[in-house]
């Protein structure tokens, strides 16, 4: 049975500071030069770009948002305790992304 994450739930978890960074997400955030506040802003004003309800690791989704004009992607999931987990964080760019909201498909 699949279950999607809802944008309202994601935003509420961020507002309540009820979320965790995976090691990978925090490492990627640092590599991209993004501050935690910028990722939070992207999540609070973002939109779900892709939904992965049947991911073997559990339902997740790709949120697209921005901070200070910089597009940011955050893959979000939920852990067994019901907390929001930020799985990865990155700035979308070529060759994988044609634009912040459109994948570059061969």
KOLGU-4560 file (N, C-alpha, C; in nm, 3 decimals, padded with zeros to 5 digits):
<recs>
<n_xx: 00.085 n_yy: -00.118 n_zz: 00.000 ca_xx: 00.000 ca_yy: 00.000 ca_zz: 00.000 c_xx: 00.089 c_yy: 00.124 c_zz: 00.000 mol: A seq: 1 type: UNK>
<n_xx: 00.060 n_yy: 00.220 n_zz: -00.089 ca_xx: 00.142 ca_yy: 00.341 ca_zz: -00.097 c_xx: 00.078 c_yy: 00.453 c_zz: -00.015 mol: A seq: 2 type: UNK>
<n_xx: 00.162 n_yy: 00.543 n_zz: 00.026 ca_xx: 00.115 ca_yy: 00.658 ca_zz: 00.103 c_xx: 00.205 c_yy: 00.775 c_zz: 00.068 mol: A seq: 3 type: UNK>
<n_xx: 00.145 n_yy: 00.882 n_zz: 00.019 ca_xx: 00.222 ca_yy: 00.999 ca_zz: -00.023 c_xx: 00.243 c_yy: 01.095 c_zz: 00.093 mol: A seq: 4 type: UNK>
<n_xx: 00.351 n_yy: 01.168 n_zz: 00.086 ca_xx: 00.373 ca_yy: 01.277 ca_zz: 00.181 c_xx: 00.295 c_yy: 01.398 c_zz: 00.131 mol: A seq: 5 type: UNK>
<n_xx: 00.242 n_yy: 01.476 n_zz: 00.222 ca_xx: 00.165 ca_yy: 01.595 ca_zz: 00.185 c_xx: 00.247 c_yy: 01.719 c_zz: 00.217 mol: A seq: 6 type: UNK>
<n_xx: 00.235 n_yy: 01.819 n_zz: 00.129 ca_xx: 00.311 ca_yy: 01.941 ca_zz: 00.146 c_xx: 00.279 c_yy: 02.012 c_zz: 00.277 mol: A seq: 7 type: UNK>
<n_xx: 00.154 n_yy: 02.013 n_zz: 00.316 ca_xx: 00.115 ca_yy: 02.077 ca_zz: 00.442 c_xx: 00.182 c_yy: 02.012 c_zz: 00.561 mol: A seq: 8 type: UNK>
<n_xx: 00.191 n_yy: 01.879 n_zz: 00.558 ca_xx: 00.257 ca_yy: 01.805 ca_zz: 00.666 c_xx: 00.406 c_yy: 01.840 c_zz: 00.670 mol: A seq: 9 type: UNK>
<n_xx: 00.469 n_yy: 01.846 n_zz: 00.555 ca_xx: 00.612 ca_yy: 01.881 ca_zz: 00.547 c_xx: 00.635 c_yy: 02.020 c_zz: 00.605 mol: A seq: 10 type: UNK>
<n_xx: 00.555 n_yy: 02.117 n_zz: 00.564 ca_xx: 00.570 ca_yy: 02.254 ca_zz: 00.612 c_xx: 00.549 c_yy: 02.263 c_zz: 00.764 mol: A seq: 11 type: UNK>
<n_xx: 00.450 n_yy: 02.190 n_zz: 00.813 ca_xx: 00.423 ca_yy: 02.190 ca_zz: 00.957 c_xx: 00.541 c_yy: 02.133 c_zz: 01.035 mol: A seq: 12 type: UNK>
<n_xx: 00.601 n_yy: 02.024 n_zz: 00.985 ca_xx: 00.718 ca_yy: 01.966 ca_zz: 01.052 c_xx: 00.833 c_yy: 02.067 c_zz: 01.056 mol: A seq: 13 type: UNK>
<n_xx: 00.853 n_yy: 02.139 n_zz: 00.946 ca_xx: 00.961 ca_yy: 02.238 ca_zz: 00.943 c_xx: 00.932 c_yy: 02.351 c_zz: 01.042 mol: A seq: 14 type: UNK>
<n_xx: 00.808 n_yy: 02.399 n_zz: 01.043 ca_xx: 00.771 ca_yy: 02.507 ca_zz: 01.137 c_xx: 00.793 c_yy: 02.465 c_zz: 01.282 mol: A seq: 15 type: UNK>
<n_xx: 00.764 n_yy: 02.338 n_zz: 01.313 ca_xx: 00.777 ca_yy: 02.287 ca_zz: 01.450 c_xx: 00.917 c_yy: 02.234 c_zz: 01.480 mol: A seq: 16 type: UNK>
<n_xx: 01.007 n_yy: 02.245 n_zz: 01.382 ca_xx: 01.143 ca_yy: 02.195 ca_zz: 01.396 c_xx: 01.143 c_yy: 02.045 c_zz: 01.427 mol: A seq: 17 type: UNK>
<n_xx: 01.052 n_yy: 01.973 n_zz: 01.364 ca_xx: 01.041 ca_yy: 01.828 ca_zz: 01.382 c_xx: 01.088 c_yy: 01.757 c_zz: 01.256 mol: A seq: 18 type: UNK>
<n_xx: 01.215 n_yy: 01.779 n_zz: 01.225 ca_xx: 01.272 ca_yy: 01.714 ca_zz: 01.109 c_xx: 01.419 c_yy: 01.683 c_zz: 01.136 mol: A seq: 19 type: UNK>
<n_xx: 01.470 n_yy: 01.590 n_zz: 01.058 ca_xx: 01.609 ca_yy: 01.546 ca_zz: 01.071 c_xx: 01.676 c_yy: 01.548 c_zz: 00.936 mol: A seq: 20 type: UNK>
<n_xx: 01.804 n_yy: 01.575 n_zz: 00.935 ca_xx: 01.885 ca_yy: 01.561 ca_zz: 00.815 c_xx: 01.948 c_yy: 01.423 c_zz: 00.816 mol: A seq: 21 type: UNK>
<n_xx: 01.943 n_yy: 01.353 n_zz: 00.704 ca_xx: 02.024 ca_yy: 01.232 ca_zz: 00.692 c_xx: 02.169 c_yy: 01.279 c_zz: 00.682 mol: A seq: 22 type: UNK>
<n_xx: 02.262 n_yy: 01.191 n_zz: 00.708 ca_xx: 02.403 ca_yy: 01.227 ca_zz: 00.694 c_xx: 02.429 c_yy: 01.277 c_zz: 00.552 mol: A seq: 23 type: UNK>
<n_xx: 02.374 n_yy: 01.205 n_zz: 00.454 ca_xx: 02.392 ca_yy: 01.242 ca_zz: 00.313 c_xx: 02.337 c_yy: 01.382 c_zz: 00.284 mol: A seq: 24 type: UNK>
<n_xx: 02.217 n_yy: 01.411 n_zz: 00.332 ca_xx: 02.155 ca_yy: 01.541 ca_zz: 00.307 c_xx: 02.238 c_yy: 01.654 c_zz: 00.366 mol: A seq: 25 type: UNK>
<n_xx: 02.287 n_yy: 01.635 n_zz: 00.487 ca_xx: 02.365 ca_yy: 01.741 ca_zz: 00.549 c_xx: 02.498 c_yy: 01.759 c_zz: 00.476 mol: A seq: 26 type: UNK>
<n_xx: 02.558 n_yy: 01.650 n_zz: 00.434 ca_xx: 02.682 ca_yy: 01.658 ca_zz: 00.358 c_xx: 02.660 c_yy: 01.731 c_zz: 00.225 mol: A seq: 27 type: UNK>
<n_xx: 02.553 n_yy: 01.697 n_zz: 00.155 ca_xx: 02.521 ca_yy: 01.764 ca_zz: 00.028 c_xx: 02.489 c_yy: 01.912 c_zz: 00.049 mol: A seq: 28 type: UNK>
<n_xx: 02.415 n_yy: 01.942 n_zz: 00.155 ca_xx: 02.382 ca_yy: 02.081 ca_zz: 00.186 c_xx: 02.510 c_yy: 02.162 c_zz: 00.203 mol: A seq: 29 type: UNK>
<n_xx: 02.603 n_yy: 02.108 n_zz: 00.278 ca_xx: 02.731 ca_yy: 02.176 ca_zz: 00.299 c_xx: 02.810 c_yy: 02.190 c_zz: 00.169 mol: A seq: 30 type: UNK>
<n_xx: 02.812 n_yy: 02.083 n_zz: 00.089 ca_xx: 02.883 ca_yy: 02.087 ca_zz: -00.040 c_xx: 02.825 c_yy: 02.193 c_zz: -00.133 mol: A seq: 31 type: UNK>
<n_xx: 02.695 n_yy: 02.215 n_zz: -00.124 ca_xx: 02.629 ca_yy: 02.315 ca_zz: -00.209 c_xx: 02.641 c_yy: 02.456 c_zz: -00.150 mol: A seq: 32 type: UNK>
<n_xx: 02.694 n_yy: 02.467 n_zz: -00.029 ca_xx: 02.709 ca_yy: 02.598 ca_zz: 00.034 c_xx: 02.577 c_yy: 02.655 c_zz: 00.083 mol: A seq: 33 type: UNK>
<n_xx: 02.482 n_yy: 02.567 n_zz: 00.116 ca_xx: 02.351 ca_yy: 02.612 ca_zz: 00.162 c_xx: 02.344 c_yy: 02.612 c_zz: 00.314 mol: A seq: 34 type: UNK>
<n_xx: 02.282 n_yy: 02.715 n_zz: 00.368 ca_xx: 02.259 ca_yy: 02.722 ca_zz: 00.512 c_xx: 02.129 c_yy: 02.650 c_zz: 00.545 mol: A seq: 35 type: UNK>
<n_xx: 02.116 n_yy: 02.606 n_zz: 00.669 ca_xx: 01.995 ca_yy: 02.539 ca_zz: 00.714 c_xx: 01.873 c_yy: 02.629 c_zz: 00.693 mol: A seq: 36 type: UNK>
<n_xx: 01.886 n_yy: 02.757 n_zz: 00.722 ca_xx: 01.774 ca_yy: 02.851 ca_zz: 00.704 c_xx: 01.730 c_yy: 02.859 c_zz: 00.558 mol: A seq: 37 type: UNK>
<n_xx: 01.823 n_yy: 02.843 n_zz: 00.466 ca_xx: 01.787 ca_yy: 02.848 ca_zz: 00.323 c_xx: 01.708 c_yy: 02.724 c_zz: 00.283 mol: A seq: 38 type: UNK>
<n_xx: 01.747 n_yy: 02.609 n_zz: 00.336 ca_xx: 01.673 ca_yy: 02.486 ca_zz: 00.308 c_xx: 01.533 c_yy: 02.495 c_zz: 00.369 mol: A seq: 39 type: UNK>
<n_xx: 01.523 n_yy: 02.546 n_zz: 00.491 ca_xx: 01.392 ca_yy: 02.564 ca_zz: 00.555 c_xx: 01.304 c_yy: 02.657 c_zz: 00.472 mol: A seq: 40 type: UNK>
<n_xx: 01.360 n_yy: 02.767 n_zz: 00.424 ca_xx: 01.282 ca_yy: 02.860 ca_zz: 00.342 c_xx: 01.231 c_yy: 02.792 c_zz: 00.216 mol: A seq: 41 type: UNK>
<n_xx: 01.317 n_yy: 02.714 n_zz: 00.151 ca_xx: 01.275 ca_yy: 02.642 ca_zz: 00.030 c_xx: 01.160 c_yy: 02.546 c_zz: 00.061 mol: A seq: 42 type: UNK>
<n_xx: 01.167 n_yy: 02.476 n_zz: 00.173 ca_xx: 01.060 ca_yy: 02.382 ca_zz: 00.210 c_xx: 00.931 c_yy: 02.456 c_zz: 00.246 mol: A seq: 43 type: UNK>
<n_xx: 00.942 n_yy: 02.567 n_zz: 00.318 ca_xx: 00.822 ca_yy: 02.640 ca_zz: 00.362 c_xx: 00.748 c_yy: 02.708 c_zz: 00.248 mol: A seq: 44 type: UNK>
<n_xx: 00.818 n_yy: 02.739 n_zz: 00.140 ca_xx: 00.754 ca_yy: 02.809 ca_zz: 00.028 c_xx: 00.759 c_yy: 02.726 c_zz: -00.100 mol: A seq: 45 type: UNK>
<n_xx: 00.789 n_yy: 02.597 n_zz: -00.085 ca_xx: 00.807 ca_yy: 02.512 ca_zz: -00.202 c_xx: 00.682 c_yy: 02.440 c_zz: -00.247 mol: A seq: 46 type: UNK>
<n_xx: 00.705 n_yy: 02.353 n_zz: -00.342 ca_xx: 00.598 ca_yy: 02.270 ca_zz: -00.398 c_xx: 00.654 c_yy: 02.131 c_zz: -00.424 mol: A seq: 47 type: UNK>
<n_xx: 00.566 n_yy: 02.032 n_zz: -00.420 ca_xx: 00.609 ca_yy: 01.896 ca_zz: -00.451 c_xx: 00.620 c_yy: 01.883 c_zz: -00.602 mol: A seq: 48 type: UNK>
<n_xx: 00.741 n_yy: 01.850 n_zz: -00.646 ca_xx: 00.769 ca_yy: 01.838 ca_zz: -00.789 c_xx: 00.750 c_yy: 01.694 c_zz: -00.837 mol: A seq: 49 type: UNK>
<n_xx: 00.794 n_yy: 01.599 n_zz: -00.756 ca_xx: 00.778 ca_yy: 01.458 ca_zz: -00.787 c_xx: 00.740 c_yy: 01.382 c_zz: -00.660 mol: A seq: 50 type: UNK>
<n_xx: 00.656 n_yy: 01.282 n_zz: -00.677 ca_xx: 00.609 ca_yy: 01.202 ca_zz: -00.564 c_xx: 00.656 c_yy: 01.059 c_zz: -00.584 mol: A seq: 51 type: UNK>
<n_xx: 00.711 n_yy: 00.999 n_zz: -00.479 ca_xx: 00.760 ca_yy: 00.862 ca_zz: -00.485 c_xx: 00.691 c_yy: 00.778 c_zz: -00.377 mol: A seq: 52 type: UNK>
<n_xx: 00.560 n_yy: 00.752 n_zz: -00.392 ca_xx: 00.485 ca_yy: 00.682 ca_zz: -00.287 c_xx: 00.527 c_yy: 00.537 c_zz: -00.268 mol: A seq: 53 type: UNK>
<n_xx: 00.587 n_yy: 00.475 n_zz: -00.370 ca_xx: 00.622 ca_yy: 00.333 ca_zz: -00.362 c_xx: 00.772 c_yy: 00.309 c_zz: -00.350 mol: A seq: 54 type: UNK>
<n_xx: 00.846 n_yy: 00.408 n_zz: -00.305 ca_xx: 00.990 ca_yy: 00.391 ca_zz: -00.286 c_xx: 01.012 c_yy: 00.278 c_zz: -00.186 mol: A seq: 55 type: UNK>
<n_xx: 01.101 n_yy: 00.183 n_zz: -00.216 ca_xx: 01.124 ca_yy: 00.070 ca_zz: -00.125 c_xx: 01.167 c_yy: 00.112 c_zz: 00.016 mol: A seq: 56 type: UNK>
<n_xx: 01.230 n_yy: 00.230 n_zz: 00.028 ca_xx: 01.273 ca_yy: 00.278 ca_zz: 00.161 c_xx: 01.161 c_yy: 00.350 c_zz: 00.235 mol: A seq: 57 type: UNK>
<n_xx: 01.048 n_yy: 00.367 n_zz: 00.169 ca_xx: 00.934 ca_yy: 00.437 ca_zz: 00.229 c_xx: 00.893 c_yy: 00.554 c_zz: 00.141 mol: A seq: 58 type: UNK>
<n_xx: 00.769 n_yy: 00.599 n_zz: 00.152 ca_xx: 00.721 ca_yy: 00.709 ca_zz: 00.070 c_xx: 00.811 c_yy: 00.832 c_zz: 00.084 mol: A seq: 59 type: UNK>
<n_xx: 00.835 n_yy: 00.896 n_zz: -00.029 ca_xx: 00.916 ca_yy: 01.018 ca_zz: -00.028 c_xx: 00.870 c_yy: 01.107 c_zz: -00.142 mol: A seq: 60 type: UNK>
<n_xx: 00.925 n_yy: 01.228 n_zz: -00.147 ca_xx: 00.891 ca_yy: 01.320 ca_zz: -00.254 c_xx: 01.004 c_yy: 01.419 c_zz: -00.274 mol: A seq: 61 type: UNK>
<n_xx: 01.004 n_yy: 01.482 n_zz: -00.390 ca_xx: 01.100 ca_yy: 01.585 ca_zz: -00.423 c_xx: 01.031 c_yy: 01.720 c_zz: -00.412 mol: A seq: 62 type: UNK>
<n_xx: 01.081 n_yy: 01.804 n_zz: -00.323 ca_xx: 01.025 ca_yy: 01.939 ca_zz: -00.306 c_xx: 01.117 c_yy: 02.038 c_zz: -00.376 mol: A seq: 63 type: UNK>
<n_xx: 01.058 n_yy: 02.124 n_zz: -00.455 ca_xx: 01.130 ca_yy: 02.232 ca_zz: -00.520 c_xx: 01.092 c_yy: 02.363 c_zz: -00.453 mol: A seq: 64 type: UNK>
<n_xx: 01.192 n_yy: 02.438 n_zz: -00.412 ca_xx: 01.170 ca_yy: 02.570 ca_zz: -00.354 c_xx: 01.291 c_yy: 02.656 c_zz: -00.386 mol: A seq: 65 type: UNK>
<n_xx: 01.296 n_yy: 02.773 n_zz: -00.326 ca_xx: 01.411 ca_yy: 02.860 ca_zz: -00.349 c_xx: 01.436 c_yy: 02.944 c_zz: -00.225 mol: A seq: 66 type: UNK>
<n_xx: 01.556 n_yy: 02.998 n_zz: -00.222 ca_xx: 01.595 ca_yy: 03.091 ca_zz: -00.116 c_xx: 01.688 c_yy: 03.193 c_zz: -00.179 mol: A seq: 67 type: UNK>
<n_xx: 01.655 n_yy: 03.318 n_zz: -00.162 ca_xx: 01.733 ca_yy: 03.427 ca_zz: -00.219 c_xx: 01.756 c_yy: 03.409 c_zz: -00.369 mol: A seq: 68 type: UNK>
<n_xx: 01.654 n_yy: 03.360 n_zz: -00.438 ca_xx: 01.661 ca_yy: 03.341 ca_zz: -00.583 c_xx: 01.732 c_yy: 03.214 c_zz: -00.627 mol: A seq: 69 type: UNK>
<n_xx: 01.784 n_yy: 03.137 n_zz: -00.535 ca_xx: 01.856 ca_yy: 03.014 ca_zz: -00.567 c_xx: 01.761 c_yy: 02.895 c_zz: -00.560 mol: A seq: 70 type: UNK>
<n_xx: 01.741 n_yy: 02.821 n_zz: -00.671 ca_xx: 01.655 ca_yy: 02.703 ca_zz: -00.664 c_xx: 01.719 c_yy: 02.594 c_zz: -00.578 mol: A seq: 71 type: UNK>
<n_xx: 01.636 n_yy: 02.524 n_zz: -00.502 ca_xx: 01.682 ca_yy: 02.418 ca_zz: -00.414 c_xx: 01.586 c_yy: 02.300 c_zz: -00.425 mol: A seq: 72 type: UNK>
<n_xx: 01.642 n_yy: 02.181 n_zz: -00.435 ca_xx: 01.564 ca_yy: 02.057 ca_zz: -00.431 c_xx: 01.592 c_yy: 01.985 c_zz: -00.301 mol: A seq: 73 type: UNK>
<n_xx: 01.486 n_yy: 01.931 n_zz: -00.240 ca_xx: 01.499 ca_yy: 01.853 ca_zz: -00.118 c_xx: 01.415 c_yy: 01.727 c_zz: -00.133 mol: A seq: 74 type: UNK>
<n_xx: 01.478 n_yy: 01.611 n_zz: -00.121 ca_xx: 01.403 ca_yy: 01.486 ca_zz: -00.119 c_xx: 01.369 c_yy: 01.458 c_zz: 00.027 mol: A seq: 75 type: UNK>
<n_xx: 01.240 n_yy: 01.442 n_zz: 00.053 ca_xx: 01.188 ca_yy: 01.427 ca_zz: 00.189 c_xx: 01.122 c_yy: 01.290 c_zz: 00.207 mol: A seq: 76 type: UNK>
<n_xx: 01.134 n_yy: 01.238 n_zz: 00.327 ca_xx: 01.067 ca_yy: 01.114 ca_zz: 00.364 c_xx: 01.020 c_yy: 01.124 c_zz: 00.507 mol: A seq: 77 type: UNK>
<n_xx: 00.969 n_yy: 01.014 n_zz: 00.559 ca_xx: 00.921 ca_yy: 01.009 ca_zz: 00.697 c_xx: 00.982 c_yy: 00.887 c_zz: 00.762 mol: A seq: 78 type: UNK>
<n_xx: 01.036 n_yy: 00.905 n_zz: 00.883 ca_xx: 01.094 ca_yy: 00.789 ca_zz: 00.952 c_xx: 00.985 c_yy: 00.716 c_zz: 01.031 mol: A seq: 79 type: UNK>
<n_xx: 01.023 n_yy: 00.607 n_zz: 01.094 ca_xx: 00.925 ca_yy: 00.524 ca_zz: 01.167 c_xx: 00.864 c_yy: 00.596 c_zz: 01.285 mol: A seq: 80 type: UNK>
<n_xx: 00.932 n_yy: 00.699 n_zz: 01.335 ca_xx: 00.879 ca_yy: 00.777 ca_zz: 01.448 c_xx: 00.787 c_yy: 00.889 c_zz: 01.402 mol: A seq: 81 type: UNK>
<n_xx: 00.769 n_yy: 00.903 n_zz: 01.270 ca_xx: 00.680 ca_yy: 01.005 ca_zz: 01.217 c_xx: 00.745 c_yy: 01.140 c_zz: 01.194 mol: A seq: 82 type: UNK>
<n_xx: 00.876 n_yy: 01.146 n_zz: 01.203 ca_xx: 00.947 ca_yy: 01.271 ca_zz: 01.178 c_xx: 00.978 c_yy: 01.286 c_zz: 01.030 mol: A seq: 83 type: UNK>
<n_xx: 00.983 n_yy: 01.409 n_zz: 00.984 ca_xx: 01.026 ca_yy: 01.441 ca_zz: 00.849 c_xx: 01.177 c_yy: 01.416 c_zz: 00.842 mol: A seq: 84 type: UNK>
<n_xx: 01.220 n_yy: 01.347 n_zz: 00.737 ca_xx: 01.363 ca_yy: 01.324 ca_zz: 00.716 c_xx: 01.401 c_yy: 01.386 c_zz: 00.582 mol: A seq: 85 type: UNK>
<n_xx: 01.503 n_yy: 01.470 n_zz: 00.585 ca_xx: 01.557 ca_yy: 01.526 ca_zz: 00.462 c_xx: 01.661 c_yy: 01.428 c_zz: 00.413 mol: A seq: 86 type: UNK>
<n_xx: 01.633 n_yy: 01.364 n_zz: 00.299 ca_xx: 01.715 ca_yy: 01.256 ca_zz: 00.247 c_xx: 01.833 c_yy: 01.309 c_zz: 00.167 mol: A seq: 87 type: UNK>
<n_xx: 01.808 n_yy: 01.409 n_zz: 00.085 ca_xx: 01.915 ca_yy: 01.476 ca_zz: 00.013 c_xx: 01.873 c_yy: 01.618 c_zz: -00.019 mol: A seq: 88 type: UNK>
<n_xx: 01.972 n_yy: 01.703 n_zz: -00.037 ca_xx: 01.952 ca_yy: 01.845 ca_zz: -00.066 c_xx: 02.051 c_yy: 01.883 c_zz: -00.175 mol: A seq: 89 type: UNK>
<n_xx: 02.003 n_yy: 01.950 n_zz: -00.279 ca_xx: 02.095 ca_yy: 01.991 ca_zz: -00.385 c_xx: 02.037 c_yy: 02.107 c_zz: -00.465 mol: A seq: 90 type: UNK>
<n_xx: 02.126 n_yy: 02.169 n_zz: -00.541 ca_xx: 02.086 ca_yy: 02.275 ca_zz: -00.634 c_xx: 02.071 c_yy: 02.208 c_zz: -00.771 mol: A seq: 91 type: UNK>
<n_xx: 01.952 n_yy: 02.214 n_zz: -00.830 ca_xx: 01.930 ca_yy: 02.147 ca_zz: -00.959 c_xx: 02.008 c_yy: 02.217 c_zz: -01.071 mol: A seq: 92 type: UNK>
<n_xx: 02.080 n_yy: 02.138 n_zz: -01.150 ca_xx: 02.155 ca_yy: 02.195 ca_zz: -01.262 c_xx: 02.181 c_yy: 02.090 c_zz: -01.369 mol: A seq: 93 type: UNK>
<n_xx: 02.226 n_yy: 02.135 n_zz: -01.483 ca_xx: 02.262 ca_yy: 02.046 ca_zz: -01.592 c_xx: 02.376 c_yy: 01.956 c_zz: -01.544 mol: A seq: 94 type: UNK>
<n_xx: 02.389 n_yy: 01.836 n_zz: -01.591 ca_xx: 02.313 ca_yy: 01.779 ca_zz: -01.700 c_xx: 02.182 c_yy: 01.712 c_zz: -01.657 mol: A seq: 95 type: UNK>
<n_xx: 02.160 n_yy: 01.693 n_zz: -01.528 ca_xx: 02.041 ca_yy: 01.621 ca_zz: -01.483 c_xx: 01.913 c_yy: 01.704 c_zz: -01.498 mol: A seq: 96 type: UNK>
<n_xx: 01.924 n_yy: 01.835 n_zz: -01.477 ca_xx: 01.806 ca_yy: 01.922 ca_zz: -01.481 c_xx: 01.821 c_yy: 02.028 c_zz: -01.589 mol: A seq: 97 type: UNK>
<n_xx: 01.721 n_yy: 02.037 n_zz: -01.678 ca_xx: 01.717 ca_yy: 02.138 ca_zz: -01.783 c_xx: 01.684 c_yy: 02.273 c_zz: -01.722 mol: A seq: 98 type: UNK>
<n_xx: 01.595 n_yy: 02.272 n_zz: -01.623 ca_xx: 01.554 ca_yy: 02.389 ca_zz: -01.547 c_xx: 01.524 c_yy: 02.339 c_zz: -01.406 mol: A seq: 99 type: UNK>
<n_xx: 01.499 n_yy: 02.429 n_zz: -01.309 ca_xx: 01.471 ca_yy: 02.382 ca_zz: -01.174 c_xx: 01.351 c_yy: 02.288 c_zz: -01.163 mol: A seq: 100 type: UNK>
<n_xx: 01.263 n_yy: 02.290 n_zz: -01.262 ca_xx: 01.143 ca_yy: 02.206 ca_zz: -01.254 c_xx: 01.131 c_yy: 02.104 c_zz: -01.367 mol: A seq: 101 type: UNK>
<n_xx: 01.232 n_yy: 02.096 n_zz: -01.452 ca_xx: 01.223 ca_yy: 02.003 ca_zz: -01.567 c_xx: 01.350 c_yy: 01.922 c_zz: -01.579 mol: A seq: 102 type: UNK>
<n_xx: 01.333 n_yy: 01.788 n_zz: -01.572 ca_xx: 01.447 ca_yy: 01.698 ca_zz: -01.588 c_xx: 01.498 c_yy: 01.704 c_zz: -01.732 mol: A seq: 103 type: UNK>
<n_xx: 01.625 n_yy: 01.686 n_zz: -01.748 ca_xx: 01.686 ca_yy: 01.680 ca_zz: -01.881 c_xx: 01.681 c_yy: 01.533 c_zz: -01.926 mol: A seq: 104 type: UNK>
<n_xx: 01.587 n_yy: 01.502 n_zz: -02.008 ca_xx: 01.569 ca_yy: 01.363 ca_zz: -02.054 c_xx: 01.639 c_yy: 01.345 c_zz: -02.189 mol: A seq: 105 type: UNK>
<n_xx: 01.713 n_yy: 01.233 n_zz: -02.204 ca_xx: 01.782 ca_yy: 01.208 ca_zz: -02.332 c_xx: 01.687 c_yy: 01.178 c_zz: -02.445 mol: A seq: 106 type: UNK>
</recs>
